[in-house]
Amino acid sequence: MALASNRTSSASDVFALLGAPLLRLRTALGRRAVYQQTLRELQALSDRELADLGISQHNIRALAHEAAYGR
């Protein structure tokens, strides 16, 4: 029975060690996906549509970055 307790403790230790880095990775991948999606959507707009939104072509990357990562 002691062996089972040690295995459970070891498994929870591994999850504790990997939990935070995996959460950071998941967050980073999610933000990257938001950046890429926003970038694609803004790049798909015509110059006229961008002008109607008050956005210039050279601001697209900055806006996508802000949408994903904040300021």
Backbone as numpy.savetxt, mean C-alpha at the origin, in Angstrom:
# Nx Ny Nz CAx CAy CAz Cx Cy Cz
3.15 -34.16 27.07 2.34 -32.97 27.07 3.19 -31.70 27.07
4.33 -31.77 27.72 5.22 -30.61 27.75 5.73 -30.27 26.36
5.93 -31.29 25.54 6.39 -31.08 24.18 5.38 -30.27 23.39
4.10 -30.59 23.56 3.05 -29.86 22.85 3.03 -28.40 23.28
3.23 -28.15 24.56 3.25 -26.77 25.05 4.42 -26.00 24.44
5.57 -26.65 24.34 6.73 -25.99 23.75 6.49 -25.67 22.28
5.85 -26.57 21.57 5.57 -26.32 20.15 4.61 -25.15 19.99
3.61 -25.09 20.82 2.65 -23.99 20.76 3.35 -22.68 21.07
4.19 -22.69 22.07 4.92 -21.49 22.44 5.85 -21.06 21.31
6.54 -22.01 20.71 7.45 -21.69 19.61 6.70 -21.13 18.41
5.55 -21.72 18.10 4.76 -21.24 16.98 4.27 -19.81 17.24
3.81 -19.53 18.45 3.34 -18.18 18.75 4.50 -17.19 18.73
5.70 -17.64 19.13 6.88 -16.77 19.06 7.20 -16.41 17.61
7.10 -17.39 16.74 7.38 -17.15 15.32 6.36 -16.16 14.76
5.09 -16.36 15.08 4.06 -15.44 14.59 4.25 -14.04 15.17
4.69 -13.97 16.41 4.94 -12.66 17.02 6.09 -11.95 16.31
7.12 -12.71 15.98 8.27 -12.11 15.29 7.94 -11.69 13.87
7.12 -12.47 13.19 6.80 -12.19 11.80 5.59 -11.28 11.64
4.78 -11.15 12.66 3.54 -10.38 12.57 3.73 -8.95 12.13
4.59 -8.22 12.82 4.79 -6.80 12.51 5.40 -6.60 11.12
6.45 -7.34 10.76 7.00 -7.15 9.40 5.98 -7.52 8.31
5.21 -8.57 8.54 4.20 -8.94 7.54 3.12 -7.88 7.43
2.74 -7.29 8.55 1.75 -6.21 8.52 2.30 -5.00 7.76
3.57 -4.67 8.00 4.19 -3.55 7.26 4.26 -3.84 5.77
4.59 -5.08 5.42 4.65 -5.46 4.01 3.27 -5.37 3.37
2.27 -5.86 4.07 0.90 -5.80 3.55 0.46 -4.36 3.35
0.78 -3.51 4.31 0.43 -2.09 4.21 1.15 -1.44 3.03
2.43 -1.73 2.89 3.21 -1.16 1.79 2.68 -1.61 0.44
2.33 -2.89 0.32 1.80 -3.40 -0.94 0.44 -2.78 -1.24
-0.36 -2.57 -0.23 -1.66 -1.93 -0.42 -1.52 -0.49 -0.89
-0.59 0.22 -0.27 -0.36 1.62 -0.68 0.19 1.70 -2.09
1.07 0.77 -2.43 1.62 0.73 -3.79 0.51 0.48 -4.80
-0.42 -0.41 -4.46 -1.54 -0.70 -5.36 -2.42 0.54 -5.55
-2.66 1.28 -4.47 -3.44 2.52 -4.58 -2.72 3.52 -5.48
-1.39 3.65 -5.30 -0.60 4.55 -6.13 -0.71 4.18 -7.60
-0.51 2.92 -7.90 -0.54 2.47 -9.30 -1.92 2.65 -9.92
-2.97 2.31 -9.17 -4.32 2.45 -9.70 -4.67 3.92 -9.95
-4.32 4.78 -9.00 -4.58 6.22 -9.16 -3.81 6.77 -10.35
-2.56 6.37 -10.46 -1.73 6.81 -11.58 -2.34 6.39 -12.91
-2.75 5.12 -13.02 -3.37 4.64 -14.26 -4.64 5.42 -14.60
-5.46 5.65 -13.60 -6.72 6.36 -13.85 -6.49 7.80 -14.28
-5.55 8.48 -13.64 -5.28 9.86 -14.03 -4.61 9.93 -15.40
-3.73 9.01 -15.70 -3.07 9.00 -17.01 -4.04 8.66 -18.14
-5.14 8.01 -17.82 -6.13 7.66 -18.83 -7.01 8.85 -19.22
-6.99 9.90 -18.40 -7.81 11.06 -18.69 -7.17 11.91 -19.78
-8.03 12.55 -20.55 -7.53 13.46 -21.60 -7.07 14.77 -20.95
-6.36 15.57 -21.73 -5.91 16.86 -21.22 -7.11 17.74 -20.84
-8.17 17.64 -21.61 -9.38 18.42 -21.32 -10.01 17.99 -19.99
-10.09 16.68 -19.78 -10.67 16.17 -18.53 -9.80 16.57 -17.33
-8.49 16.49 -17.50 -7.60 16.91 -16.44 -7.76 18.41 -16.15
-7.88 19.20 -17.21 -8.06 20.65 -17.04 -9.36 20.94 -16.30
-10.41 20.19 -16.62 -11.69 20.38 -15.93 -11.56 20.09 -14.43
-10.65 19.18 -14.08 -10.42 18.85 -12.68 -9.37 19.74 -12.02
-8.76 20.61 -12.82 -7.74 21.50 -12.30 -6.40 20.80 -12.08
-6.14 19.78 -12.89 -4.91 18.99 -12.77 -4.10 19.14 -14.05
-2.80 19.33 -13.89 -1.94 19.36 -15.08 -1.21 18.02 -15.18
-0.72 17.72 -16.38 -0.03 16.45 -16.62 1.14 16.24 -15.66
1.89 17.30 -15.38 3.08 17.12 -14.55 2.76 16.92 -13.07
1.50 17.07 -12.66 1.10 16.85 -11.27 0.54 15.45 -11.01
0.40 14.65 -12.04 -0.26 13.35 -11.90 0.46 12.45 -10.90
1.77 12.32 -11.03 2.52 11.44 -10.12 2.44 11.93 -8.68
2.53 13.22 -8.48 2.45 13.77 -7.12 1.07 13.51 -6.51
0.03 13.65 -7.30 -1.31 13.39 -6.80 -1.52 11.92 -6.47
-1.00 11.04 -7.30 -1.10 9.60 -7.04 -0.33 9.25 -5.76
0.84 9.86 -5.60 1.64 9.61 -4.40 0.89 10.10 -3.15
0.30 11.27 -3.24 -0.45 11.80 -2.11 -1.65 10.93 -1.77
-2.32 10.41 -2.79 -3.47 9.54 -2.55 -3.06 8.26 -1.82
-1.90 7.75 -2.13 -1.46 6.48 -1.55 -0.74 6.66 -0.22
0.10 7.66 -0.12 0.99 7.78 1.04 0.72 9.00 1.91
-0.18 9.86 1.48 -0.42 11.09 2.21 0.64 12.12 1.84
0.68 13.20 2.53 1.64 14.27 2.20 3.00 14.00 2.68
